[in-house]
Amino acid sequence: MLSVRRALRSRGFTLIELLVVIAIIAILIGLLLPAVQKVREAAARMQCANNLKQLGLACHDYASAQQDAFPSAFDASQPGNNFNNGNPCVGQVLVSLLPYMEGGTIVTTFGNPIQLQNAGANIGHRIVVKNFGCPSDPTFGNGLGQGDWASGSYVANYQVFGKPNGGNNYGSNMDGHPNLKASFSDGTSNTILFAEQYAKRPSGHWTLWAHGGWNPSWMPIFAYGSSDPLNPVAYNAGMDTGSGAVGQGSKFVTLSPSVYQASNANILLPVALHTSGMNVGLADGSVRNLNNGVSGVTWWAACTPAGGETLGSDW
């Protein structure tokens, strides 16, 4: 009797029981993984929204210090600024906003006057700015894109920061000089300032956060073209750009990085980096997540600050 009890106590799992346990664990993991992924994506989306909010608030702080002005996409007309031996000494939207995002020390590395092509270890356009990278952008990597230029995941609205009716002239059509009180007749809460974009674009291009207007195909901008509501014309960004940079066909895309980079999509089209849609920073300093199903009509109305359009119910 004693030996029988000892045998019962030493009995282990059978193969069938072990397989059942493994199957249960696999099912639990399968149930938990989507939830974990959703939590991670929600956290990434919130971090991205915070990055965009910082850009929007920096615009308002800039305006408070500059008589209600917002920075230009690229401004070579500032006093004392010019092209010096091929190196542009200019203002550029994201560079101009850095002092209002606790990035004043970064700006000093561009020299005085500012030379956007300054680069080196922890100098100028080679500096990786963490807040310029979206955690959901799989192409951001270590933050260094083309050559020694640092990349980013956010682009500025040319219709606001540029000169959309200035013609197809690199550089001179970039100094829009927007004004917080005068430029947004459609309403600051109805106008997009910043949107998302892959750090790595099609045709070997990158979104370089400090790049200037001498070749817009590398600039951190979107909606590059005229604002004519009846016949918006996309400007040549300097290289192969596909079509549809402005107008109703310029709505952001939702393709995967590999598909987008291999496609003939306009390299200046913004890209939704989140499954829920596109995060955008608005001119009132707020951030909105636009559903992937938003229409091109509504998208373009939100891109133009003074087009007189009415935003659709999908806004």
Backbone bond lengths (Angstrom), bond angles and torsions (degrees), N, CA, C in turn:
res aa  C-N    CA-C-N  psi(-1)  N-CA   C-N-CA  omega(-1)  CA-C   N-CA-C  phi
1 M - - - 1.463 - - 1.529 111.00 -
2 L 1.345 114.44 -42.75 1.460 119.14 179.38 1.514 112.35 -62.59
3 S 1.324 116.45 -41.78 1.460 120.57 179.52 1.513 111.78 -64.12
4 V 1.339 117.37 -33.28 1.472 120.88 178.41 1.522 110.27 -66.69
5 R 1.354 115.76 -42.37 1.471 119.34 179.25 1.527 111.12 -63.10
6 R 1.349 114.51 -42.09 1.473 117.73 179.19 1.526 110.94 -62.45
7 A 1.329 115.75 -37.75 1.465 119.97 179.11 1.516 111.17 -64.80
8 L 1.355 114.92 -39.10 1.469 118.54 179.73 1.525 110.69 -67.36
9 R 1.366 117.15 -38.91 1.453 120.03 -178.89 1.534 112.04 -68.11
10 S 1.309 118.06 -30.95 1.468 121.29 -177.37 1.518 113.73 -89.97
11 R 1.325 115.73 2.10 1.469 119.06 -178.59 1.536 110.31 -66.98
12 G 1.359 119.73 130.74 1.459 124.17 178.35 1.522 112.32 -97.68
13 F 1.369 115.02 -172.27 1.469 120.20 177.53 1.532 109.93 -70.79
14 T 1.292 114.63 143.16 1.459 118.53 170.42 1.518 108.63 -81.93
15 L 1.313 116.59 165.55 1.462 121.05 179.52 1.518 111.24 -60.10
16 I 1.307 117.47 -39.25 1.465 121.57 -179.24 1.523 110.32 -65.04
17 E 1.334 115.77 -43.67 1.463 119.59 179.52 1.531 110.81 -63.18
18 L 1.318 116.25 -41.56 1.465 120.16 178.86 1.525 111.26 -62.22
19 L 1.327 116.73 -42.25 1.460 120.49 178.71 1.510 111.48 -64.72
20 V 1.324 117.25 -36.66 1.465 120.61 177.62 1.527 110.79 -63.75
21 V 1.340 115.89 -44.01 1.473 120.19 178.70 1.521 110.82 -61.40
22 I 1.339 116.20 -45.05 1.472 120.21 178.83 1.521 110.92 -61.41
23 A 1.338 116.57 -40.40 1.464 120.44 179.58 1.515 111.11 -64.16
24 I 1.346 116.53 -40.73 1.468 120.48 179.12 1.526 110.77 -64.07
25 I 1.344 115.92 -42.89 1.472 120.16 178.45 1.529 110.69 -62.43
26 A 1.339 116.30 -41.86 1.468 120.15 179.55 1.526 111.14 -62.83
27 I 1.329 116.08 -39.79 1.466 120.15 178.92 1.523 110.43 -64.76
28 L 1.344 116.30 -43.27 1.464 120.08 179.48 1.523 111.49 -62.58
29 I 1.346 115.44 -42.26 1.474 118.84 178.09 1.525 110.20 -63.16
30 G 1.339 115.88 -41.81 1.468 119.62 178.39 1.511 112.95 -61.75
31 L 1.336 116.29 -32.59 1.457 120.44 178.15 1.523 111.79 -76.67
32 L 1.330 115.82 -33.74 1.462 119.91 -175.59 1.525 113.12 -80.78
33 L 1.339 118.24 -35.29 1.469 120.89 -175.22 1.521 113.33 -56.50
34 P 1.355 119.01 -48.32 1.468 118.03 178.32 1.515 112.54 -59.02
35 A 1.331 116.00 -37.19 1.463 119.21 179.67 1.520 110.73 -66.12
36 V 1.342 116.01 -42.34 1.468 120.05 178.28 1.523 110.52 -63.20
37 Q 1.329 116.70 -42.28 1.462 121.10 179.57 1.523 111.13 -63.39
38 K 1.336 116.15 -38.62 1.468 119.95 178.64 1.529 110.74 -65.30
39 V 1.326 115.84 -40.55 1.463 119.76 178.88 1.529 110.02 -64.24
40 R 1.328 116.16 -43.05 1.472 119.82 179.42 1.521 111.20 -63.62
41 E 1.337 116.93 -43.10 1.454 120.31 -179.76 1.524 110.77 -66.14
42 A 1.342 116.02 -39.44 1.465 119.15 178.13 1.523 110.63 -62.35
43 A 1.331 116.44 -40.92 1.464 120.35 178.13 1.522 111.08 -65.71
44 A 1.339 116.76 -40.88 1.469 120.87 178.67 1.521 110.47 -65.05
45 R 1.339 116.45 -41.02 1.464 120.13 179.64 1.530 110.79 -64.03
46 M 1.338 115.96 -38.99 1.466 119.97 178.71 1.519 110.85 -66.67
47 Q 1.344 117.09 -40.42 1.464 120.03 178.21 1.521 110.61 -64.91
48 C 1.334 116.07 -40.90 1.458 120.84 177.56 1.526 110.30 -62.23
49 A 1.331 116.56 -44.81 1.468 120.55 179.02 1.518 110.39 -60.95
50 N 1.327 116.87 -37.95 1.463 120.12 178.28 1.527 111.14 -65.78
51 N 1.350 116.74 -39.50 1.469 119.85 177.37 1.521 111.12 -60.53
52 L 1.339 115.81 -43.75 1.461 120.21 179.86 1.526 111.24 -67.77
53 K 1.313 115.91 -36.35 1.469 119.40 178.45 1.524 110.94 -63.84
54 Q 1.341 115.82 -39.40 1.459 119.59 177.80 1.525 111.31 -62.02
55 L 1.335 116.63 -37.70 1.468 119.81 177.11 1.527 110.78 -65.24
56 G 1.335 116.23 -44.06 1.459 119.62 -179.95 1.514 112.18 -64.04
57 L 1.331 117.18 -43.88 1.460 120.48 179.06 1.526 111.13 -66.30
58 A 1.336 115.99 -34.33 1.468 119.48 177.39 1.527 110.50 -62.96
59 C 1.341 116.58 -36.70 1.470 119.97 176.69 1.526 110.70 -60.54
60 H 1.317 116.05 -41.74 1.470 119.51 -179.18 1.526 110.96 -70.39
61 D 1.318 117.51 -37.70 1.461 119.92 176.24 1.527 110.35 -66.01
62 Y 1.330 115.93 -38.90 1.461 120.66 175.90 1.526 109.83 -60.59
63 A 1.335 116.44 -44.94 1.462 120.91 -179.49 1.524 111.20 -62.91
64 S 1.326 117.44 -37.21 1.467 120.73 179.00 1.519 111.44 -63.58
65 A 1.338 115.07 -31.59 1.467 119.34 -178.86 1.518 113.20 -91.22
66 Q 1.352 117.28 -12.00 1.461 120.82 -173.17 1.534 112.62 -126.45
67 Q 1.301 116.76 42.27 1.469 121.18 175.99 1.533 112.34 52.09
68 D 1.321 116.08 48.42 1.469 124.48 175.83 1.527 113.94 73.12
69 A 1.332 118.70 4.51 1.465 120.55 -179.89 1.520 110.65 -79.32
70 F 1.325 115.40 146.82 1.456 122.50 166.21 1.527 106.68 -99.86
71 P 1.327 118.43 158.40 1.473 119.42 177.80 1.522 111.40 -69.81
72 S 1.307 116.06 159.44 1.458 122.18 175.82 1.516 110.20 -87.50
73 A 1.334 115.78 158.89 1.461 119.79 175.17 1.526 109.62 -58.87
74 F 1.316 115.24 -40.93 1.471 121.83 -179.02 1.513 106.01 -163.36
75 D 1.320 117.12 120.06 1.465 120.64 -173.29 1.519 110.17 -128.72
76 A 1.324 115.25 105.65 1.461 120.65 178.34 1.525 112.05 -96.50
77 S 1.332 116.99 9.57 1.467 119.90 -174.19 1.519 112.23 -105.54
78 Q 1.321 118.52 4.45 1.452 119.89 -179.91 1.523 109.87 -65.28
79 P 1.334 117.30 148.47 1.476 119.97 -179.45 1.518 111.81 -54.38
80 G 1.315 114.91 127.49 1.460 120.22 178.63 1.511 114.53 84.52
81 N 1.316 116.71 -4.78 1.467 119.32 -178.73 1.519 110.75 -100.67
82 N 1.306 116.06 138.05 1.451 120.69 177.95 1.521 108.19 -163.44
83 F 1.321 116.18 -176.74 1.456 119.71 175.38 1.523 108.29 -87.22
84 N 1.317 115.17 117.97 1.453 121.61 -174.39 1.522 109.32 -113.13
85 N 1.327 115.88 104.31 1.471 120.86 -178.45 1.517 112.03 54.48
86 G 1.320 115.34 39.27 1.452 119.87 178.61 1.512 114.15 84.57
87 N 1.321 117.56 -8.57 1.461 120.81 178.88 1.524 109.65 -97.60
88 P 1.322 117.29 117.83 1.461 119.18 -176.81 1.518 112.32 -73.67
89 C 1.310 115.68 123.55 1.465 121.61 175.66 1.522 105.96 -101.74
90 V 1.320 116.35 92.49 1.459 119.58 -166.26 1.513 112.03 -144.62
91 G 1.336 114.84 173.43 1.444 121.80 168.96 1.523 108.21 -95.65
92 Q 1.318 117.13 147.67 1.458 122.95 178.34 1.517 106.65 -144.91
93 V 1.335 116.37 142.94 1.458 120.60 -165.07 1.528 113.72 -53.95
94 L 1.317 119.53 -52.00 1.464 120.02 -176.10 1.524 111.70 -72.98
95 V 1.328 116.23 -34.96 1.465 119.28 176.05 1.523 110.08 -64.23
96 S 1.329 116.09 -41.47 1.463 120.65 -179.06 1.523 112.41 -65.16
97 L 1.335 116.73 -28.68 1.470 120.36 -177.41 1.523 113.25 -83.97
98 L 1.332 117.53 -16.97 1.462 120.46 -175.29 1.529 114.41 -54.64
99 P 1.342 119.41 -41.92 1.466 118.18 179.94 1.530 113.18 -61.05
100 Y 1.327 116.29 -20.54 1.467 120.39 -179.09 1.528 111.14 -98.75
101 M 1.349 115.47 10.28 1.461 122.36 176.03 1.533 109.45 -128.43
102 E 1.319 115.64 28.75 1.461 122.07 -177.98 1.523 111.50 61.50
103 G 1.330 115.33 31.62 1.452 119.60 179.31 1.520 112.77 -117.39
104 G 1.320 116.93 25.73 1.459 120.56 -178.06 1.514 113.24 -60.83
105 T 1.327 116.92 -35.06 1.471 119.37 179.79 1.521 111.23 -67.72
106 I 1.333 116.74 -28.84 1.470 119.70 177.41 1.523 109.63 -67.21
107 V 1.325 116.42 -41.50 1.468 120.59 -178.93 1.524 110.81 -60.69
108 T 1.307 117.78 -37.40 1.468 119.97 -178.41 1.524 112.02 -62.63
109 T 1.336 117.21 -23.92 1.469 119.72 -179.14 1.528 112.34 -74.29
110 F 1.340 117.31 -10.81 1.464 120.61 176.65 1.532 111.48 -83.58
111 G 1.323 116.64 -5.66 1.453 120.39 179.77 1.519 112.24 88.60
112 N 1.316 115.31 177.90 1.466 121.93 179.38 1.531 108.76 -139.86
113 P 1.354 118.33 110.39 1.460 126.05 3.30 1.532 112.20 -69.67
114 I 1.313 115.26 163.90 1.451 121.51 -176.49 1.521 111.29 -62.44
115 Q 1.317 116.19 130.59 1.452 122.13 173.53 1.525 107.59 -120.92
116 L 1.308 115.74 108.26 1.457 120.23 -174.02 1.526 113.14 -63.83
117 Q 1.320 117.39 -18.99 1.455 118.97 -179.19 1.527 112.67 -91.76
118 N 1.329 116.94 6.16 1.461 119.10 172.24 1.523 109.52 -62.40
119 A 1.312 117.07 132.70 1.460 120.16 179.63 1.513 110.57 -154.81
120 G 1.297 115.06 155.79 1.457 121.93 178.67 1.513 107.19 162.42
121 A 1.317 117.17 -174.60 1.458 120.25 178.77 1.531 109.51 -61.34
122 N 1.328 116.78 114.88 1.467 122.56 -179.43 1.522 112.35 58.89
123 I 1.323 115.82 34.01 1.460 120.65 179.54 1.527 109.81 -128.18
124 G 1.327 115.42 135.70 1.457 122.64 169.28 1.511 115.46 51.19
125 H 1.330 114.15 -134.09 1.462 118.91 -170.83 1.524 113.96 -71.13
126 R 1.309 117.98 -2.65 1.466 119.96 177.15 1.536 111.62 -86.24
127 I 1.312 117.76 -11.79 1.467 121.09 -177.18 1.527 110.24 -73.11
128 V 1.312 116.22 126.86 1.464 121.44 176.45 1.519 108.49 -84.24
129 V 1.335 116.28 120.13 1.464 121.84 178.71 1.524 107.73 -99.92
130 K 1.308 116.56 111.65 1.456 121.70 -173.98 1.521 112.19 -56.89
131 N 1.332 116.76 -40.26 1.469 120.24 -177.41 1.523 113.06 -71.43
132 F 1.329 117.64 -8.35 1.464 120.51 176.21 1.523 111.65 -91.97
133 G 1.323 117.55 2.21 1.460 121.43 178.55 1.511 111.42 -113.24
134 C 1.324 117.39 131.24 1.463 121.40 177.25 1.528 109.05 -85.02
135 P 1.339 118.99 131.59 1.470 120.47 -179.58 1.525 113.69 -64.62
136 S 1.340 117.46 -13.69 1.465 120.41 177.84 1.524 112.57 -96.30
137 D 1.329 116.90 3.30 1.467 120.64 179.47 1.524 109.57 -88.43
138 P 1.337 118.21 105.24 1.468 120.36 -177.28 1.518 113.63 -71.30
139 T 1.343 117.56 -9.58 1.458 120.35 -178.42 1.525 112.57 -97.04
140 F 1.337 117.61 -5.60 1.464 120.42 -176.24 1.526 111.44 -67.88
141 G 1.322 116.55 -39.77 1.465 120.64 176.83 1.517 112.85 57.23
142 N 1.348 115.76 -128.73 1.461 119.80 179.96 1.516 112.46 -87.37
143 G 1.336 115.94 5.05 1.464 119.84 176.18 1.508 114.83 92.16
144 L 1.326 117.82 -7.13 1.462 120.80 178.44 1.525 109.26 -101.81
145 G 1.321 116.34 121.26 1.447 120.87 -177.20 1.507 112.34 -99.41
146 Q 1.326 115.82 -113.26 1.453 121.98 -177.50 1.530 111.04 -70.82
147 G 1.317 116.15 123.42 1.457 119.16 177.45 1.507 111.62 57.45
148 D 1.324 116.45 -125.84 1.464 119.16 -179.39 1.534 111.65 -105.97
149 W 1.328 116.70 18.86 1.463 120.29 177.64 1.519 110.42 -88.65
150 A 1.319 116.92 134.48 1.457 121.54 175.74 1.523 109.52 -78.95
151 S 1.312 115.95 145.14 1.460 121.10 -176.38 1.526 111.12 -106.47
152 G 1.342 115.19 176.05 1.459 121.03 179.13 1.510 110.47 -152.75
153 S 1.324 115.76 172.60 1.466 121.61 -177.89 1.521 112.30 -115.24
154 Y 1.333 117.87 10.66 1.462 120.56 -177.35 1.526 110.91 -128.07
155 V 1.324 114.47 143.05 1.463 120.89 -178.03 1.526 109.84 -128.74
156 A 1.333 115.11 147.91 1.457 122.32 -178.57 1.527 110.51 -95.56
157 N 1.309 115.98 146.69 1.461 122.25 -177.96 1.530 110.53 -75.97
158 Y 1.322 116.08 111.31 1.463 120.72 179.86 1.522 111.86 -59.73
159 Q 1.329 117.63 -31.82 1.454 121.01 -179.84 1.527 112.35 -62.86
160 V 1.331 116.38 -21.47 1.468 121.94 176.74 1.526 111.05 -98.09
161 F 1.316 116.26 -54.01 1.463 120.89 -170.87 1.530 113.50 -87.94
162 G 1.320 117.43 -16.54 1.453 120.67 179.14 1.519 112.08 -99.79
163 K 1.327 115.58 -166.41 1.459 122.39 177.84 1.532 106.98 -119.23
164 P 1.356 116.66 82.19 1.470 120.41 -170.44 1.520 115.54 -62.87
165 N 1.317 117.49 -17.73 1.457 119.33 177.32 1.524 110.99 -111.04
166 G 1.330 115.20 25.54 1.451 120.59 -179.33 1.514 114.16 -93.73
167 G 1.327 116.80 4.39 1.450 119.79 178.69 1.521 112.57 85.06
168 N 1.336 114.60 172.90 1.452 121.26 -175.15 1.528 110.70 -89.58
169 N 1.330 115.26 64.46 1.460 120.84 -178.21 1.521 109.00 -124.62
170 Y 1.324 116.14 107.90 1.453 120.10 -177.54 1.527 110.40 -52.63
171 G 1.298 116.55 137.96 1.454 121.28 176.26 1.512 112.33 87.19
172 S 1.328 117.86 -64.90 1.461 120.07 -175.42 1.519 112.91 -69.43
173 N 1.336 118.24 -19.26 1.464 119.30 178.61 1.526 111.59 -95.20
174 M 1.318 116.70 15.49 1.461 121.03 -177.15 1.526 113.74 -104.05
175 D 1.340 117.26 -20.89 1.466 119.41 -173.76 1.526 110.65 -87.70
176 G 1.336 115.32 78.90 1.458 120.45 -175.86 1.513 114.69 -75.60
177 H 1.334 118.82 -24.87 1.456 123.20 -178.43 1.531 112.25 48.62
178 P 1.317 118.85 55.96 1.468 120.31 178.26 1.521 111.44 -65.62
179 N 1.309 115.24 155.75 1.460 121.55 -178.02 1.519 109.09 -130.78
180 L 1.306 116.59 130.71 1.459 121.52 -175.38 1.522 112.31 -57.72
181 K 1.320 117.04 -37.22 1.467 120.41 -175.83 1.518 113.46 -92.20
182 A 1.335 117.72 -16.79 1.463 119.16 -173.26 1.525 114.83 -114.92
183 S 1.314 118.34 -19.76 1.468 120.02 -169.67 1.522 115.01 -93.99
184 F 1.329 118.00 -11.03 1.456 120.04 -169.97 1.527 112.40 -117.28
185 S 1.321 115.55 62.64 1.462 118.93 179.88 1.521 112.34 -66.29
186 D 1.336 117.28 -21.39 1.471 120.95 176.07 1.520 112.03 -79.33
187 G 1.323 116.48 -9.48 1.454 121.07 -179.84 1.522 112.08 104.48
188 T 1.327 116.32 133.86 1.464 119.89 -178.96 1.531 112.11 -65.47
189 S 1.334 117.28 -29.90 1.465 119.87 179.84 1.523 112.03 -78.04
190 N 1.332 116.95 -7.17 1.466 122.21 -179.82 1.520 112.77 -110.43
191 T 1.335 117.23 9.83 1.461 120.59 -175.32 1.522 110.92 -125.91
192 I 1.312 116.31 129.25 1.466 122.47 -179.93 1.527 110.24 -83.13
193 L 1.323 116.09 130.93 1.462 121.19 173.16 1.525 111.47 -98.18
194 F 1.349 116.42 -44.48 1.463 120.80 -174.13 1.525 110.29 -134.98
195 A 1.322 115.41 146.67 1.462 121.50 178.66 1.530 108.98 -136.42
196 E 1.324 115.80 177.34 1.459 121.50 -179.20 1.531 110.96 -92.89
197 Q 1.321 115.32 155.63 1.465 121.69 177.98 1.526 108.58 -158.93
198 Y 1.317 117.39 144.02 1.458 119.24 172.22 1.525 109.65 -60.88
199 A 1.333 115.41 141.79 1.455 119.14 173.88 1.526 109.93 -62.08
200 K 1.327 116.39 -37.95 1.458 121.18 178.24 1.520 109.29 -104.04
201 R 1.325 116.27 123.65 1.464 123.07 -176.80 1.536 110.25 -104.71
202 P 1.343 116.70 177.45 1.477 119.35 175.74 1.529 111.63 -65.30
203 S 1.312 115.07 165.76 1.471 123.20 174.56 1.520 112.78 59.70
204 G 1.330 116.63 27.30 1.455 119.99 175.79 1.508 114.65 76.91
205 H 1.327 118.00 13.87 1.460 121.39 179.95 1.522 110.81 -89.02
206 W 1.329 115.18 159.73 1.453 121.82 176.62 1.523 109.42 -132.35
207 T 1.312 116.11 157.57 1.457 121.44 172.74 1.522 107.16 -89.29
208 L 1.309 117.36 100.01 1.463 122.61 -175.43 1.526 109.11 -97.72
209 W 1.307 116.04 114.17 1.466 119.88 -167.28 1.529 113.61 -63.83
210 A 1.321 118.52 -26.69 1.466 120.70 -177.57 1.520 113.35 -104.97
211 H 1.334 118.07 7.01 1.471 119.98 -176.40 1.524 111.11 -71.42
212 G 1.325 115.30 145.20 1.464 121.24 -178.73 1.508 113.49 -99.42
213 G 1.342 115.51 -171.08 1.456 121.96 -170.42 1.505 116.47 -83.21
214 W 1.340 118.72 6.26 1.468 118.86 -179.92 1.528 111.96 -73.33
215 N 1.317 118.60 -14.48 1.464 122.96 171.79 1.526 107.77 -154.92
216 P 1.337 116.82 91.29 1.472 121.38 -173.58 1.521 114.58 -59.73
217 S 1.345 117.90 -17.70 1.460 119.49 -178.02 1.526 112.29 -67.70
218 W 1.329 117.57 -10.78 1.463 121.39 176.61 1.519 111.54 -111.75
219 M 1.305 117.34 -2.15 1.466 121.33 -175.55 1.531 112.34 -76.40
220 P 1.319 117.59 157.78 1.461 120.91 173.70 1.531 110.46 -85.42
221 I 1.352 116.40 64.51 1.465 120.59 -179.63 1.530 109.73 -135.03
222 F 1.332 115.11 164.39 1.465 121.73 170.12 1.518 107.91 -144.26
223 A 1.323 116.54 174.44 1.470 122.78 -178.09 1.519 111.40 58.10
224 Y 1.345 116.31 45.44 1.463 121.80 -176.30 1.524 110.21 -85.79
225 G 1.324 115.88 103.07 1.454 121.73 179.52 1.510 110.80 165.46
226 S 1.330 116.52 -171.82 1.457 120.71 -177.83 1.521 110.73 -74.90
227 S 1.325 116.20 159.58 1.464 121.24 -179.41 1.522 112.41 -101.81
228 D 1.336 118.27 9.33 1.458 122.19 -179.46 1.532 109.59 -52.62
229 P 1.351 118.98 116.48 1.468 120.11 -176.69 1.528 113.49 -65.80
230 L 1.332 117.62 -23.88 1.459 120.68 -178.93 1.529 112.55 -93.32
231 N 1.324 115.59 -31.58 1.459 118.84 -177.50 1.525 110.97 -146.24
232 P 1.341 117.38 67.10 1.468 119.12 178.32 1.522 110.18 -67.03
233 V 1.310 116.43 132.34 1.469 121.53 -176.39 1.517 109.23 -113.77
234 A 1.340 116.73 125.74 1.455 120.88 176.76 1.521 109.31 -74.55
235 Y 1.322 116.51 134.41 1.452 120.64 176.91 1.520 109.82 -85.47
236 N 1.315 115.75 152.13 1.459 120.91 176.42 1.522 108.95 -70.18
237 A 1.322 115.78 120.72 1.464 119.38 -177.69 1.518 112.91 -85.53
238 G 1.315 117.65 6.66 1.455 120.10 174.98 1.505 114.20 107.54
239 M 1.343 116.90 -19.97 1.463 119.38 179.97 1.519 108.08 -148.86
240 D 1.325 117.71 -165.63 1.452 122.72 -178.06 1.523 109.52 -64.26
241 T 1.326 117.03 111.71 1.456 120.17 -175.34 1.513 113.66 -122.56
242 G 1.317 119.76 7.61 1.464 119.61 -179.60 1.518 110.35 64.46
243 S 1.332 116.31 -138.94 1.460 120.05 -179.10 1.514 109.85 -145.96
244 G 1.327 115.25 166.28 1.457 120.50 173.05 1.504 116.23 87.01
245 A 1.330 119.18 31.31 1.463 120.22 -179.22 1.513 112.71 -72.78
246 V 1.331 117.61 -21.99 1.459 121.36 -179.89 1.524 109.64 -133.28
247 G 1.319 115.84 167.24 1.458 120.47 178.80 1.521 112.22 84.49
248 Q 1.324 115.12 -170.59 1.456 120.83 -175.36 1.526 113.08 -64.97
249 G 1.331 116.72 -22.32 1.459 119.81 179.69 1.513 113.65 -85.81
250 S 1.323 117.29 5.56 1.461 120.68 -175.90 1.520 112.95 -94.64
251 K 1.319 116.93 8.70 1.460 119.81 -179.75 1.528 111.08 -55.83
252 F 1.311 116.22 147.71 1.459 121.99 -179.86 1.527 111.97 -57.18
253 V 1.313 115.36 153.06 1.460 120.57 179.72 1.521 109.94 -102.49
254 T 1.331 115.48 161.63 1.463 120.69 -176.79 1.528 111.21 -126.99
255 L 1.311 116.92 27.49 1.461 121.01 -178.21 1.524 111.06 -78.40
256 S 1.332 115.67 163.33 1.462 120.19 174.54 1.522 108.98 -72.77
257 P 1.340 118.11 159.51 1.469 119.67 -179.52 1.523 113.44 -54.71
258 S 1.342 117.05 -45.14 1.461 119.47 -176.00 1.520 111.59 -65.70
259 V 1.328 116.84 -40.31 1.462 120.39 179.32 1.521 110.21 -68.99
260 Y 1.329 117.08 -43.61 1.464 120.93 -178.66 1.527 111.28 -62.89
261 Q 1.329 116.71 -44.44 1.458 120.54 -177.26 1.524 112.03 -68.39
262 A 1.334 116.86 -24.91 1.458 120.23 -178.89 1.523 112.35 -95.15
263 S 1.327 116.85 -2.74 1.454 120.44 -175.09 1.526 110.83 -91.17
264 N 1.321 115.49 178.76 1.464 120.34 175.24 1.519 110.37 -100.92
265 A 1.345 116.32 23.87 1.466 120.14 177.87 1.524 109.55 -62.74
266 N 1.319 115.47 148.90 1.454 119.96 177.26 1.526 109.11 -59.23
267 I 1.312 117.13 129.22 1.455 120.23 -176.12 1.526 112.51 -67.52
268 L 1.335 117.34 -12.41 1.458 120.29 178.67 1.526 112.81 -97.69
269 L 1.328 117.34 1.06 1.461 118.90 177.42 1.525 109.83 -70.44
270 P 1.335 118.06 132.48 1.462 119.02 174.50 1.520 110.61 -69.07
271 V 1.318 115.88 161.17 1.468 121.69 -175.84 1.526 109.20 -131.54
272 A 1.328 116.90 129.79 1.469 121.28 175.38 1.523 108.50 -69.54
273 L 1.319 117.28 120.42 1.453 121.46 -176.52 1.529 112.88 -96.20
274 H 1.328 117.08 3.47 1.454 120.99 -177.36 1.525 110.04 -128.54
275 T 1.323 116.49 148.59 1.465 120.49 -178.68 1.520 111.38 -63.14
276 S 1.328 117.00 -26.44 1.468 120.56 -178.32 1.522 112.42 -79.64
277 G 1.328 117.54 -14.44 1.454 120.45 -178.75 1.512 112.70 135.64
278 M 1.327 115.74 -156.44 1.464 123.04 -174.56 1.531 111.27 -102.41
279 N 1.333 116.83 124.82 1.455 120.94 170.19 1.525 108.90 -80.77
280 V 1.326 117.07 130.98 1.462 120.90 176.29 1.520 109.48 -131.34
281 G 1.324 115.60 144.26 1.457 121.41 173.85 1.519 109.05 -96.96
282 L 1.314 116.90 128.68 1.461 122.16 -175.96 1.527 111.60 -97.90
283 A 1.324 114.80 165.66 1.465 120.42 -174.15 1.523 112.86 -71.66
284 D 1.322 118.41 -12.80 1.461 119.85 176.03 1.520 111.50 -89.47
285 G 1.340 117.35 2.78 1.451 121.67 178.99 1.514 114.33 93.96
286 S 1.326 116.92 -3.09 1.460 120.26 -179.83 1.527 110.50 -90.29
287 V 1.332 115.70 171.76 1.464 122.72 178.57 1.521 108.37 -126.81
288 R 1.324 115.94 137.70 1.463 121.28 179.37 1.528 109.02 -128.64
289 N 1.324 115.30 143.46 1.463 120.59 174.12 1.521 107.70 -100.30
290 L 1.331 116.82 111.73 1.460 121.74 -178.71 1.516 110.19 -86.47
291 N 1.308 116.56 127.75 1.453 121.85 178.02 1.515 110.58 -61.65
292 N 1.322 116.69 145.70 1.458 120.30 179.96 1.522 112.53 -59.43
293 G 1.342 116.55 -21.62 1.449 120.06 -178.27 1.515 115.02 -87.35
294 V 1.337 118.02 4.48 1.466 119.77 179.18 1.532 109.09 -60.24
295 S 1.312 116.66 141.96 1.463 120.31 -176.29 1.522 111.64 -76.43
296 G 1.335 115.20 158.35 1.453 120.41 175.63 1.511 112.07 -64.35
297 V 1.327 116.70 -30.86 1.470 121.07 178.83 1.524 109.62 -64.36
298 T 1.314 116.11 -48.08 1.463 120.03 -179.93 1.520 110.97 -65.94
299 W 1.328 115.80 -41.01 1.463 119.72 179.28 1.523 111.21 -57.91
300 W 1.336 117.00 -48.93 1.457 119.59 -176.84 1.525 111.15 -68.39
301 A 1.327 117.30 -34.67 1.468 120.23 177.37 1.522 110.42 -62.17
302 A 1.338 116.45 -35.26 1.458 120.08 179.61 1.526 112.25 -78.44
303 C 1.323 117.42 -16.87 1.467 121.01 178.08 1.521 111.86 -81.69
304 T 1.330 117.70 -30.00 1.463 120.98 -177.18 1.526 109.55 -93.38
305 P 1.327 117.74 123.41 1.468 120.76 -175.17 1.524 114.60 -77.79
306 A 1.341 116.62 -17.32 1.461 118.55 -175.68 1.524 111.28 -143.22
307 G 1.331 116.80 37.08 1.460 120.38 -178.04 1.513 114.06 -84.67
308 G 1.332 116.88 -12.38 1.450 120.31 179.61 1.506 113.78 77.17
309 E 1.344 118.34 10.80 1.471 120.66 -178.82 1.544 109.90 -80.06
310 T 1.317 113.76 159.16 1.456 121.51 174.03 1.516 108.22 -104.88
311 L 1.287 117.51 125.95 1.460 120.83 -179.15 1.526 110.13 -68.95
312 G 1.321 116.53 142.24 1.450 121.77 -177.84 1.530 112.22 -75.37
313 S 1.305 115.65 173.37 1.460 121.19 179.94 1.526 112.22 -68.08
314 D 1.351 116.14 -14.28 1.468 120.03 178.84 1.524 112.10 -82.27
315 W 1.334 117.56 -0.03 1.456 121.48 176.82 1.496 107.98 -75.49
